[in-house]
Amino acid sequence: MKQSDIFRENAENCLHLAERAEGQPTYKRYQRMAEAWTALAEEQDWLDGEIPPVAQCVPQKKPTS
């Protein structure tokens, strides 16, 4: 199992804990933890060379006035 998959499992576990949280502060804490685990998973995918470091953007045409 890839490290990024483990991070995503941790994020999913945090979301399950958030669903069962009693109170808004605990809910928000688990939500933030899930976001952090997801960010780590994405960074690990980048480190493993599975995703490009920067999303390619398509230049927009400037409107003529």
All heavy atoms as TSV, in Angstrom:
chain	resi	resn	atom	element	x	y	z
A	1	MET	N	N	0.850	-1.178	0.000
A	1	MET	CA	C	0.000	0.000	0.000
A	1	MET	C	C	0.896	1.242	0.000
A	1	MET	O	O	1.866	1.315	0.748
A	1	MET	CB	C	-0.911	-0.021	1.225
A	1	MET	CG	C	-1.805	1.186	1.327
A	1	MET	SD	S	-2.951	1.141	2.698
A	1	MET	CE	C	-4.338	0.408	1.902
A	2	LYS	N	N	0.537	2.186	-0.846
A	2	LYS	CA	C	1.307	3.416	-0.944
A	2	LYS	C	C	1.096	4.276	0.309
A	2	LYS	O	O	0.052	4.207	0.953
A	2	LYS	CB	C	0.878	4.234	-2.161
A	2	LYS	CG	C	1.118	3.560	-3.477
A	2	LYS	CD	C	0.767	4.438	-4.664
A	2	LYS	CE	C	-0.512	5.193	-4.486
A	2	LYS	NZ	N	-0.943	5.958	-5.630
A	3	GLN	N	N	2.099	5.078	0.606
A	3	GLN	CA	C	2.019	5.975	1.752
A	3	GLN	C	C	0.851	6.952	1.600
A	3	GLN	O	O	0.135	7.235	2.563
A	3	GLN	CB	C	3.338	6.746	1.905
A	3	GLN	CG	C	3.438	7.545	3.177
A	3	GLN	CD	C	3.565	6.667	4.407
A	3	GLN	OE1	O	4.207	5.631	4.363
A	3	GLN	NE2	N	2.956	7.072	5.488
A	4	SER	N	N	0.635	7.446	0.388
A	4	SER	CA	C	-0.462	8.397	0.177
A	4	SER	C	C	-1.818	7.742	0.433
A	4	SER	O	O	-2.751	8.402	0.911
A	4	SER	CB	C	-0.407	8.986	-1.233
A	4	SER	OG	O	-0.500	7.971	-2.211
A	5	ASP	N	N	-1.948	6.449	0.153
A	5	ASP	CA	C	-3.202	5.744	0.447
A	5	ASP	C	C	-3.437	5.647	1.956
A	5	ASP	O	O	-4.574	5.770	2.419
A	5	ASP	CB	C	-3.187	4.338	-0.166
A	5	ASP	CG	C	-3.253	4.362	-1.684
A	5	ASP	OD1	O	-3.736	5.368	-2.248
A	5	ASP	OD2	O	-2.818	3.379	-2.292
A	6	ILE	N	N	-2.371	5.436	2.695
A	6	ILE	CA	C	-2.488	5.401	4.158
A	6	ILE	C	C	-2.945	6.761	4.671
A	6	ILE	O	O	-3.819	6.853	5.540
A	6	ILE	CB	C	-1.152	4.979	4.793
A	6	ILE	CG1	C	-0.828	3.540	4.405
A	6	ILE	CG2	C	-1.178	5.159	6.310
A	6	ILE	CD1	C	0.579	3.089	4.760
A	7	PHE	N	N	-2.377	7.836	4.110
A	7	PHE	CA	C	-2.775	9.186	4.516
A	7	PHE	C	C	-4.254	9.419	4.205
A	7	PHE	O	O	-4.983	10.023	5.003
A	7	PHE	CB	C	-1.920	10.236	3.813
A	7	PHE	CG	C	-0.473	10.245	4.228
A	7	PHE	CD1	C	0.486	10.794	3.402
A	7	PHE	CD2	C	-0.058	9.712	5.441
A	7	PHE	CE1	C	1.820	10.821	3.773
A	7	PHE	CE2	C	1.267	9.725	5.821
A	7	PHE	CZ	C	2.216	10.281	4.984
A	8	ARG	N	N	-4.711	8.928	3.046
A	8	ARG	CA	C	-6.125	9.111	2.686
A	8	ARG	C	C	-7.041	8.305	3.615
A	8	ARG	O	O	-8.138	8.754	3.944
A	8	ARG	CB	C	-6.341	8.721	1.229
A	8	ARG	CG	C	-5.815	9.767	0.277
A	8	ARG	CD	C	-6.185	9.511	-1.179
A	8	ARG	NE	N	-5.654	10.582	-2.000
A	8	ARG	CZ	C	-4.429	10.604	-2.522
A	8	ARG	NH1	N	-3.612	9.589	-2.336
A	8	ARG	NH2	N	-4.015	11.631	-3.237
A	9	GLU	N	N	-6.589	7.135	4.035
A	9	GLU	CA	C	-7.368	6.369	5.016
A	9	GLU	C	C	-7.479	7.131	6.331
A	9	GLU	O	O	-8.539	7.150	6.965
A	9	GLU	CB	C	-6.727	5.007	5.254
A	9	GLU	CG	C	-7.028	3.986	4.203
A	9	GLU	CD	C	-6.486	2.609	4.567
A	9	GLU	OE1	O	-6.012	2.407	5.706
A	9	GLU	OE2	O	-6.540	1.728	3.699
A	10	ASN	N	N	-6.386	7.751	6.746
A	10	ASN	CA	C	-6.416	8.554	7.966
A	10	ASN	C	C	-7.405	9.713	7.827
A	10	ASN	O	O	-8.144	10.028	8.765
A	10	ASN	CB	C	-5.023	9.084	8.303
A	10	ASN	CG	C	-4.076	8.003	8.758
A	10	ASN	OD1	O	-4.493	6.910	9.114
A	10	ASN	ND2	N	-2.788	8.297	8.737
A	11	ALA	N	N	-7.422	10.335	6.653
A	11	ALA	CA	C	-8.360	11.430	6.408
A	11	ALA	C	C	-9.797	10.925	6.498
A	11	ALA	O	O	-10.660	11.574	7.105
A	11	ALA	CB	C	-8.106	12.051	5.033
A	12	GLU	N	N	-10.047	9.770	5.924
A	12	GLU	CA	C	-11.392	9.195	5.967
A	12	GLU	C	C	-11.803	8.867	7.410
A	12	GLU	O	O	-12.941	9.114	7.814
A	12	GLU	CB	C	-11.441	7.938	5.110
A	12	GLU	CG	C	-12.847	7.448	4.857
A	12	GLU	CD	C	-12.878	6.321	3.836
A	12	GLU	OE1	O	-12.094	6.366	2.872
A	12	GLU	OE2	O	-13.705	5.414	4.016
A	13	ASN	N	N	-10.867	8.346	8.183
A	13	ASN	CA	C	-11.154	8.067	9.591
A	13	ASN	C	C	-11.506	9.338	10.344
A	13	ASN	O	O	-12.422	9.351	11.181
A	13	ASN	CB	C	-9.965	7.374	10.267
A	13	ASN	CG	C	-9.791	5.945	9.794
A	13	ASN	OD1	O	-10.731	5.312	9.339
A	13	ASN	ND2	N	-8.572	5.446	9.895
A	14	CYS	N	N	-10.796	10.411	10.056
A	14	CYS	CA	C	-11.092	11.688	10.708
A	14	CYS	C	C	-12.490	12.176	10.343
A	14	CYS	O	O	-13.203	12.721	11.186
A	14	CYS	CB	C	-10.048	12.741	10.333
A	14	CYS	SG	S	-8.445	12.478	11.107
A	15	LEU	N	N	-12.880	11.974	9.087
A	15	LEU	CA	C	-14.224	12.388	8.671
A	15	LEU	C	C	-15.297	11.575	9.387
A	15	LEU	O	O	-16.334	12.118	9.771
A	15	LEU	CB	C	-14.378	12.270	7.153
A	15	LEU	CG	C	-13.551	13.253	6.330
A	15	LEU	CD1	C	-13.672	12.942	4.845
A	15	LEU	CD2	C	-13.965	14.689	6.622
A	16	HIS	N	N	-15.030	10.291	9.590
A	16	HIS	CA	C	-15.988	9.466	10.345
A	16	HIS	C	C	-16.080	9.948	11.794
A	16	HIS	O	O	-17.177	10.000	12.369
A	16	HIS	CB	C	-15.585	7.989	10.303
A	16	HIS	CG	C	-15.762	7.355	8.973
A	16	HIS	ND1	N	-16.982	7.225	8.354
A	16	HIS	CD2	C	-14.866	6.806	8.123
A	16	HIS	CE1	C	-16.834	6.631	7.183
A	16	HIS	NE2	N	-15.548	6.368	7.025
A	17	LEU	N	N	-14.944	10.290	12.369
A	17	LEU	CA	C	-14.950	10.813	13.736
A	17	LEU	C	C	-15.685	12.146	13.808
A	17	LEU	O	O	-16.389	12.422	14.782
A	17	LEU	CB	C	-13.518	10.958	14.257
A	17	LEU	CG	C	-12.784	9.647	14.522
A	17	LEU	CD1	C	-11.303	9.910	14.767
A	17	LEU	CD2	C	-13.402	8.920	15.710
A	18	ALA	N	N	-15.537	12.960	12.777
A	18	ALA	CA	C	-16.225	14.252	12.748
A	18	ALA	C	C	-17.734	14.052	12.728
A	18	ALA	O	O	-18.475	14.793	13.395
A	18	ALA	CB	C	-15.779	15.059	11.528
A	19	GLU	N	N	-18.193	13.040	11.993
A	19	GLU	CA	C	-19.628	12.769	11.929
A	19	GLU	C	C	-20.194	12.419	13.299
A	19	GLU	O	O	-21.340	12.721	13.602
A	19	GLU	CB	C	-19.909	11.621	10.963
A	19	GLU	CG	C	-19.685	11.964	9.516
A	19	GLU	CD	C	-19.819	10.750	8.610
A	19	GLU	OE1	O	-20.158	9.648	9.104
A	19	GLU	OE2	O	-19.581	10.901	7.398
A	20	ARG	N	N	-19.372	11.780	14.133
A	20	ARG	CA	C	-19.839	11.357	15.458
A	20	ARG	C	C	-19.471	12.342	16.560
A	20	ARG	O	O	-19.736	12.083	17.731
A	20	ARG	CB	C	-19.256	9.985	15.787
A	20	ARG	CG	C	-19.814	8.891	14.893
A	20	ARG	CD	C	-19.282	7.558	15.276
A	20	ARG	NE	N	-17.944	7.436	14.676
A	20	ARG	CZ	C	-17.043	6.536	15.014
A	20	ARG	NH1	N	-17.291	5.690	15.972
A	20	ARG	NH2	N	-15.879	6.485	14.411
A	21	ALA	N	N	-18.868	13.450	16.186
A	21	ALA	CA	C	-18.404	14.424	17.186
A	21	ALA	C	C	-19.580	15.052	17.921
A	21	ALA	O	O	-20.630	15.317	17.335
A	21	ALA	CB	C	-17.570	15.501	16.518
A	22	GLU	N	N	-19.369	15.266	19.190
A	22	GLU	CA	C	-20.370	15.946	20.004
A	22	GLU	C	C	-19.896	17.375	20.237
A	22	GLU	O	O	-19.066	17.631	21.088
A	22	GLU	CB	C	-20.545	15.223	21.347
A	22	GLU	CG	C	-21.104	13.833	21.186
A	22	GLU	CD	C	-21.286	13.142	22.535
A	22	GLU	OE1	O	-21.232	13.813	23.575
A	22	GLU	OE2	O	-21.468	11.911	22.515
A	23	GLY	N	N	-20.398	18.270	19.452
A	23	GLY	CA	C	-20.026	19.672	19.601
A	23	GLY	C	C	-19.247	20.180	18.396
A	23	GLY	O	O	-18.504	19.448	17.744
A	24	GLN	N	N	-19.434	21.438	18.133
A	24	GLN	CA	C	-18.825	22.085	16.969
A	24	GLN	C	C	-17.302	22.139	17.041
A	24	GLN	O	O	-16.646	21.888	16.032
A	24	GLN	CB	C	-19.416	23.504	16.811
A	24	GLN	CG	C	-19.105	24.147	15.490
A	24	GLN	CD	C	-19.803	23.489	14.316
A	24	GLN	OE1	O	-20.641	22.613	14.456
A	24	GLN	NE2	N	-19.448	23.911	13.135
A	25	PRO	N	N	-16.691	22.452	18.198
A	25	PRO	CA	C	-15.217	22.499	18.223
A	25	PRO	C	C	-14.574	21.157	17.848
A	25	PRO	O	O	-13.604	21.119	17.088
A	25	PRO	CB	C	-14.887	22.882	19.664
A	25	PRO	CG	C	-16.111	23.585	20.161
A	25	PRO	CD	C	-17.255	22.909	19.466
A	26	THR	N	N	-15.134	20.065	18.350
A	26	THR	CA	C	-14.587	18.747	18.038
A	26	THR	C	C	-14.808	18.416	16.569
A	26	THR	O	O	-13.913	17.895	15.894
A	26	THR	CB	C	-15.234	17.674	18.932
A	26	THR	OG1	O	-15.066	18.051	20.296
A	26	THR	CG2	C	-14.623	16.317	18.702
A	27	TYR	N	N	-15.977	18.734	16.059
A	27	TYR	CA	C	-16.281	18.508	14.649
A	27	TYR	C	C	-15.272	19.245	13.761
A	27	TYR	O	O	-14.689	18.665	12.842
A	27	TYR	CB	C	-17.705	18.968	14.340
A	27	TYR	CG	C	-18.053	18.928	12.880
A	27	TYR	CD1	C	-18.443	17.734	12.279
A	27	TYR	CD2	C	-17.991	20.073	12.097
A	27	TYR	CE1	C	-18.756	17.687	10.934
A	27	TYR	CE2	C	-18.296	20.037	10.748
A	27	TYR	CZ	C	-18.677	18.844	10.170
A	27	TYR	OH	O	-18.973	18.807	8.830
A	28	LYS	N	N	-15.055	20.524	14.049
A	28	LYS	CA	C	-14.127	21.321	13.249
A	28	LYS	C	C	-12.704	20.796	13.352
A	28	LYS	O	O	-11.968	20.796	12.368
A	28	LYS	CB	C	-14.168	22.788	13.693
A	28	LYS	CG	C	-15.422	23.504	13.261
A	28	LYS	CD	C	-15.365	24.953	13.669
A	28	LYS	CE	C	-16.590	25.696	13.209
A	28	LYS	NZ	N	-16.522	27.125	13.550
A	29	ARG	N	N	-12.314	20.329	14.516
A	29	ARG	CA	C	-10.971	19.784	14.699
A	29	ARG	C	C	-10.755	18.577	13.799
A	29	ARG	O	O	-9.748	18.472	13.105
A	29	ARG	CB	C	-10.749	19.414	16.162
A	29	ARG	CG	C	-9.339	18.918	16.444
A	29	ARG	CD	C	-9.126	18.611	17.916
A	29	ARG	NE	N	-9.448	19.756	18.754
A	29	ARG	CZ	C	-10.373	19.755	19.716
A	29	ARG	NH1	N	-11.055	18.656	19.986
A	29	ARG	NH2	N	-10.604	20.833	20.428
A	30	TYR	N	N	-11.718	17.660	13.786
A	30	TYR	CA	C	-11.592	16.482	12.934
A	30	TYR	C	C	-11.627	16.850	11.456
A	30	TYR	O	O	-10.942	16.234	10.645
A	30	TYR	CB	C	-12.666	15.445	13.263
A	30	TYR	CG	C	-12.384	14.688	14.533
A	30	TYR	CD1	C	-13.331	14.641	15.558
A	30	TYR	CD2	C	-11.191	14.004	14.728
A	30	TYR	CE1	C	-13.087	13.947	16.731
A	30	TYR	CE2	C	-10.937	13.309	15.894
A	30	TYR	CZ	C	-11.885	13.281	16.894
A	30	TYR	OH	O	-11.638	12.590	18.042
A	31	GLN	N	N	-12.415	17.841	11.110
A	31	GLN	CA	C	-12.455	18.297	9.718
A	31	GLN	C	C	-11.085	18.840	9.299
A	31	GLN	O	O	-10.599	18.531	8.208
A	31	GLN	CB	C	-13.518	19.386	9.534
A	31	GLN	CG	C	-14.934	18.879	9.550
A	31	GLN	CD	C	-15.298	18.120	8.291
A	31	GLN	OE1	O	-14.730	18.316	7.233
A	31	GLN	NE2	N	-16.252	17.216	8.418
A	32	ARG	N	N	-10.469	19.649	10.160
A	32	ARG	CA	C	-9.143	20.191	9.851
A	32	ARG	C	C	-8.104	19.080	9.758
A	32	ARG	O	O	-7.209	19.117	8.909
A	32	ARG	CB	C	-8.726	21.223	10.897
A	32	ARG	CG	C	-9.467	22.556	10.779
A	32	ARG	CD	C	-8.837	23.633	11.638
A	32	ARG	NE	N	-8.663	23.245	13.024
A	32	ARG	CZ	C	-9.549	23.454	13.999
A	32	ARG	NH1	N	-10.674	24.063	13.728
A	32	ARG	NH2	N	-9.296	23.082	15.232
A	33	MET	N	N	-8.216	18.084	10.627
A	33	MET	CA	C	-7.281	16.959	10.576
A	33	MET	C	C	-7.437	16.199	9.259
A	33	MET	O	O	-6.440	15.805	8.639
A	33	MET	CB	C	-7.511	16.032	11.767
A	33	MET	CG	C	-7.048	16.619	13.085
A	33	MET	SD	S	-7.522	15.625	14.515
A	33	MET	CE	C	-6.630	14.120	14.215
A	34	ALA	N	N	-8.675	16.013	8.820
A	34	ALA	CA	C	-8.913	15.326	7.548
A	34	ALA	C	C	-8.309	16.116	6.388
A	34	ALA	O	O	-7.690	15.540	5.488
A	34	ALA	CB	C	-10.410	15.121	7.333
A	35	GLU	N	N	-8.460	17.431	6.417
A	35	GLU	CA	C	-7.885	18.270	5.369
A	35	GLU	C	C	-6.361	18.169	5.370
A	35	GLU	O	O	-5.735	18.122	4.304
A	35	GLU	CB	C	-8.322	19.718	5.551
A	35	GLU	CG	C	-9.790	19.950	5.270
A	35	GLU	CD	C	-10.263	21.336	5.696
A	35	GLU	OE1	O	-9.423	22.177	6.088
A	35	GLU	OE2	O	-11.480	21.579	5.633
A	36	ALA	N	N	-5.772	18.119	6.553
A	36	ALA	CA	C	-4.317	18.013	6.652
A	36	ALA	C	C	-3.827	16.671	6.110
A	36	ALA	O	O	-2.832	16.616	5.377
A	36	ALA	CB	C	-3.873	18.197	8.105
A	37	TRP	N	N	-4.522	15.579	6.454
A	37	TRP	CA	C	-4.135	14.263	5.938
A	37	TRP	C	C	-4.257	14.221	4.420
A	37	TRP	O	O	-3.425	13.640	3.733
A	37	TRP	CB	C	-4.976	13.160	6.567
A	37	TRP	CG	C	-4.534	12.765	7.939
A	37	TRP	CD1	C	-5.242	12.905	9.097
A	37	TRP	CD2	C	-3.290	12.152	8.312
A	37	TRP	NE1	N	-4.504	12.422	10.163
A	37	TRP	CE2	C	-3.310	11.954	9.703
A	37	TRP	CE3	C	-2.161	11.762	7.601
A	37	TRP	CZ2	C	-2.239	11.373	10.392
A	37	TRP	CZ3	C	-1.100	11.182	8.279
A	37	TRP	CH2	C	-1.156	10.997	9.665
A	38	THR	N	N	-5.305	14.844	3.887
A	38	THR	CA	C	-5.497	14.876	2.433
A	38	THR	C	C	-4.374	15.657	1.763
A	38	THR	O	O	-3.849	15.241	0.723
A	38	THR	CB	C	-6.869	15.477	2.088
A	38	THR	OG1	O	-7.886	14.678	2.706
A	38	THR	CG2	C	-7.097	15.523	0.585
A	39	ALA	N	N	-3.992	16.781	2.367
A	39	ALA	CA	C	-2.889	17.574	1.822
A	39	ALA	C	C	-1.585	16.768	1.842
A	39	ALA	O	O	-0.801	16.809	0.880
A	39	ALA	CB	C	-2.728	18.877	2.607
A	40	LEU	N	N	-1.368	16.029	2.916
A	40	LEU	CA	C	-0.175	15.180	2.985
A	40	LEU	C	C	-0.197	14.109	1.900
A	40	LEU	O	O	0.832	13.810	1.289
A	40	LEU	CB	C	-0.069	14.531	4.364
A	40	LEU	CG	C	0.430	15.421	5.488
A	40	LEU	CD1	C	0.280	14.702	6.828
A	40	LEU	CD2	C	1.880	15.811	5.264
A	41	ALA	N	N	-1.359	13.528	1.656
A	41	ALA	CA	C	-1.476	12.501	0.617
A	41	ALA	C	C	-1.147	13.081	-0.757
A	41	ALA	O	O	-0.428	12.463	-1.547
A	41	ALA	CB	C	-2.886	11.908	0.621
A	42	GLU	N	N	-1.650	14.271	-1.028
A	42	GLU	CA	C	-1.380	14.908	-2.315
A	42	GLU	C	C	0.102	15.245	-2.455
A	42	GLU	O	O	0.697	15.060	-3.515
A	42	GLU	CB	C	-2.242	16.151	-2.484
A	42	GLU	CG	C	-3.711	15.818	-2.652
A	42	GLU	CD	C	-4.615	17.036	-2.617
A	42	GLU	OE1	O	-4.108	18.177	-2.482
A	42	GLU	OE2	O	-5.837	16.843	-2.720
A	43	GLU	N	N	0.702	15.717	-1.376
A	43	GLU	CA	C	2.131	16.021	-1.421
A	43	GLU	C	C	2.949	14.749	-1.616
A	43	GLU	O	O	3.925	14.736	-2.366
A	43	GLU	CB	C	2.565	16.730	-0.139
A	43	GLU	CG	C	4.001	17.181	-0.183
A	43	GLU	CD	C	4.382	18.097	0.956
A	43	GLU	OE1	O	3.479	18.634	1.627
A	43	GLU	OE2	O	5.585	18.266	1.180
A	44	GLN	N	N	2.538	13.662	-0.977
A	44	GLN	CA	C	3.252	12.398	-1.144
A	44	GLN	C	C	3.135	11.900	-2.580
A	44	GLN	O	O	4.111	11.397	-3.141
A	44	GLN	CB	C	2.713	11.340	-0.174
A	44	GLN	CG	C	3.534	10.078	-0.156
A	44	GLN	CD	C	4.952	10.306	0.339
A	44	GLN	OE1	O	5.144	10.925	1.382
A	44	GLN	NE2	N	5.932	9.819	-0.389
A	45	ASP	N	N	1.961	12.058	-3.187
A	45	ASP	CA	C	1.807	11.692	-4.598
A	45	ASP	C	C	2.774	12.502	-5.456
A	45	ASP	O	O	3.384	11.973	-6.389
A	45	ASP	CB	C	0.369	11.924	-5.072
A	45	ASP	CG	C	-0.578	10.825	-4.623
A	45	ASP	OD1	O	-0.111	9.720	-4.284
A	45	ASP	OD2	O	-1.801	11.084	-4.617
A	46	TRP	N	N	2.918	13.783	-5.146
A	46	TRP	CA	C	3.855	14.633	-5.885
A	46	TRP	C	C	5.288	14.142	-5.676
A	46	TRP	O	O	6.056	14.015	-6.629
A	46	TRP	CB	C	3.703	16.090	-5.437
A	46	TRP	CG	C	4.749	16.976	-6.039
A	46	TRP	CD1	C	4.799	17.436	-7.318
A	46	TRP	CD2	C	5.904	17.493	-5.380
A	46	TRP	NE1	N	5.920	18.205	-7.495
A	46	TRP	CE2	C	6.613	18.268	-6.317
A	46	TRP	CE3	C	6.398	17.389	-4.091
A	46	TRP	CZ2	C	7.796	18.924	-6.003
A	46	TRP	CZ3	C	7.577	18.057	-3.780
A	46	TRP	CH2	C	8.263	18.796	-4.724
A	47	LEU	N	N	5.651	13.849	-4.421
A	47	LEU	CA	C	6.995	13.369	-4.129
A	47	LEU	C	C	7.295	12.045	-4.834
A	47	LEU	O	O	8.432	11.790	-5.232
A	47	LEU	CB	C	7.188	13.205	-2.622
A	47	LEU	CG	C	7.267	14.501	-1.819
A	47	LEU	CD1	C	7.209	14.203	-0.325
A	47	LEU	CD2	C	8.523	15.271	-2.160
A	48	ASP	N	N	6.265	11.231	-4.990
A	48	ASP	CA	C	6.425	9.949	-5.676
A	48	ASP	C	C	6.397	10.096	-7.194
A	48	ASP	O	O	6.515	9.106	-7.919
A	48	ASP	CB	C	5.335	8.966	-5.227
A	48	ASP	CG	C	5.492	8.558	-3.771
A	48	ASP	OD1	O	6.609	8.696	-3.221
A	48	ASP	OD2	O	4.494	8.083	-3.185
A	49	GLY	N	N	6.192	11.313	-7.686
A	49	GLY	CA	C	6.185	11.567	-9.129
A	49	GLY	C	C	4.900	11.184	-9.818
A	49	GLY	O	O	4.878	11.026	-11.040
A	50	GLU	N	N	3.825	11.037	-9.061
A	50	GLU	CA	C	2.558	10.619	-9.659
A	50	GLU	C	C	1.720	11.783	-10.173
A	50	GLU	O	O	0.829	11.584	-10.996
A	50	GLU	CB	C	1.757	9.804	-8.645
A	50	GLU	CG	C	2.452	8.517	-8.286
A	50	GLU	CD	C	1.652	7.669	-7.329
A	50	GLU	OE1	O	0.436	7.907	-7.178
A	50	GLU	OE2	O	2.247	6.759	-6.739
A	51	ILE	N	N	1.978	12.978	-9.666
A	51	ILE	CA	C	1.267	14.164	-10.148
A	51	ILE	C	C	2.294	15.262	-10.400
A	51	ILE	O	O	3.341	15.297	-9.747
A	51	ILE	CB	C	0.182	14.653	-9.162
A	51	ILE	CG1	C	0.770	14.988	-7.795
A	51	ILE	CG2	C	-0.928	13.639	-9.032
A	51	ILE	CD1	C	-0.216	15.626	-6.848
A	52	PRO	N	N	2.025	16.157	-11.354
A	52	PRO	CA	C	2.980	17.238	-11.626
A	52	PRO	C	C	3.023	18.223	-10.459
A	52	PRO	O	O	2.042	18.378	-9.728
A	52	PRO	CB	C	2.426	17.890	-12.891
A	52	PRO	CG	C	0.992	17.509	-12.940
A	52	PRO	CD	C	0.872	16.195	-12.227
A	53	PRO	N	N	4.162	18.905	-10.276
A	53	PRO	CA	C	4.292	19.827	-9.159
A	53	PRO	C	C	3.379	21.046	-9.250
A	53	PRO	O	O	2.975	21.588	-8.241
A	53	PRO	CB	C	5.756	20.246	-9.192
A	53	PRO	CG	C	6.219	19.937	-10.562
A	53	PRO	CD	C	5.364	18.813	-11.062
A	54	VAL	N	N	3.048	21.463	-10.461
A	54	VAL	CA	C	2.201	22.642	-10.646
A	54	VAL	C	C	1.169	22.318	-11.707
A	54	VAL	O	O	1.495	21.731	-12.736
A	54	VAL	CB	C	3.037	23.863	-11.109
A	54	VAL	CG1	C	2.179	25.102	-11.227
A	54	VAL	CG2	C	4.209	24.109	-10.192
A	55	ALA	N	N	-0.049	22.705	-11.453
A	55	ALA	CA	C	-1.090	22.497	-12.460
A	55	ALA	C	C	-0.807	23.419	-13.644
A	55	ALA	O	O	-0.449	24.582	-13.471
A	55	ALA	CB	C	-2.462	22.798	-11.880
A	56	GLN	N	N	-0.935	22.880	-14.830
A	56	GLN	CA	C	-0.714	23.693	-16.018
A	56	GLN	C	C	-1.936	24.553	-16.255
A	56	GLN	O	O	-3.066	24.087	-16.172
A	56	GLN	CB	C	-0.464	22.806	-17.228
A	56	GLN	CG	C	0.808	21.997	-17.110
A	56	GLN	CD	C	1.005	21.107	-18.323
A	56	GLN	OE1	O	0.141	20.966	-19.165
A	56	GLN	NE2	N	2.161	20.491	-18.395
A	57	CYS	N	N	-1.689	25.819	-16.532
A	57	CYS	CA	C	-2.813	26.707	-16.789
A	57	CYS	C	C	-2.786	27.143	-18.248
A	57	CYS	O	O	-1.743	27.264	-18.867
A	57	CYS	CB	C	-2.792	27.919	-15.857
A	57	CYS	SG	S	-1.334	28.921	-16.022
A	58	VAL	N	N	-3.962	27.333	-18.761
A	58	VAL	CA	C	-4.116	27.774	-20.134
A	58	VAL	C	C	-4.273	29.281	-20.109
A	58	VAL	O	O	-5.120	29.811	-19.387
A	58	VAL	CB	C	-5.360	27.111	-20.784
A	58	VAL	CG1	C	-5.551	27.611	-22.196
A	58	VAL	CG2	C	-5.235	25.613	-20.719
A	59	PRO	N	N	-3.435	30.009	-20.877
A	59	PRO	CA	C	-3.555	31.465	-20.866
A	59	PRO	C	C	-4.924	31.915	-21.367
A	59	PRO	O	O	-5.452	31.351	-22.326
A	59	PRO	CB	C	-2.437	31.949	-21.802
A	59	PRO	CG	C	-1.702	30.740	-22.268
A	59	PRO	CD	C	-2.393	29.526	-21.750
A	60	GLN	N	N	-5.481	32.873	-20.698
A	60	GLN	CA	C	-6.768	33.440	-21.069
A	60	GLN	C	C	-6.576	34.586	-22.037
A	60	GLN	O	O	-5.641	35.362	-21.912
A	60	GLN	CB	C	-7.501	33.965	-19.812
A	60	GLN	CG	C	-7.751	32.928	-18.769
A	60	GLN	CD	C	-8.952	32.085	-19.130
A	60	GLN	OE1	O	-9.883	32.555	-19.750
A	60	GLN	NE2	N	-8.932	30.828	-18.697
A	61	LYS	N	N	-7.472	34.671	-23.011
A	61	LYS	CA	C	-7.424	35.813	-23.911
A	61	LYS	C	C	-7.969	37.032	-23.172
A	61	LYS	O	O	-8.941	36.944	-22.447
A	61	LYS	CB	C	-8.289	35.554	-25.152
A	61	LYS	CG	C	-7.692	34.568	-26.097
A	61	LYS	CD	C	-8.538	34.498	-27.356
A	61	LYS	CE	C	-7.913	33.575	-28.359
A	61	LYS	NZ	N	-8.712	33.504	-29.591
A	62	LYS	N	N	-7.304	38.141	-23.385
A	62	LYS	CA	C	-7.766	39.384	-22.756
A	62	LYS	C	C	-8.908	39.948	-23.593
A	62	LYS	O	O	-8.843	39.970	-24.813
A	62	LYS	CB	C	-6.633	40.413	-22.675
A	62	LYS	CG	C	-5.548	40.005	-21.721
A	62	LYS	CD	C	-4.504	41.081	-21.625
A	62	LYS	CE	C	-3.402	40.648	-20.669
A	62	LYS	NZ	N	-2.362	41.656	-20.556
A	63	PRO	N	N	-9.975	40.379	-22.900
A	63	PRO	CA	C	-11.101	40.951	-23.653
A	63	PRO	C	C	-10.682	42.268	-24.295
A	63	PRO	O	O	-9.940	43.054	-23.723
A	63	PRO	CB	C	-12.182	41.173	-22.601
A	63	PRO	CG	C	-11.481	41.114	-21.281
A	63	PRO	CD	C	-10.206	40.360	-21.486
A	64	THR	N	N	-11.139	42.467	-25.487
A	64	THR	CA	C	-10.858	43.733	-26.182
A	64	THR	C	C	-12.007	44.693	-25.917
A	64	THR	O	O	-13.164	44.323	-25.891
A	64	THR	CB	C	-10.703	43.504	-27.696
A	64	THR	OG1	O	-11.887	42.868	-28.180
A	64	THR	CG2	C	-9.488	42.652	-27.992
A	65	SER	N	N	-11.624	45.942	-25.690
A	65	SER	CA	C	-12.680	46.925	-25.401
A	65	SER	C	C	-12.820	47.934	-26.487
A	65	SER	O	O	-12.136	48.115	-27.355
A	65	SER	CB	C	-12.446	47.659	-24.105
A	65	SER	OG	O	-11.153	47.658	-23.665
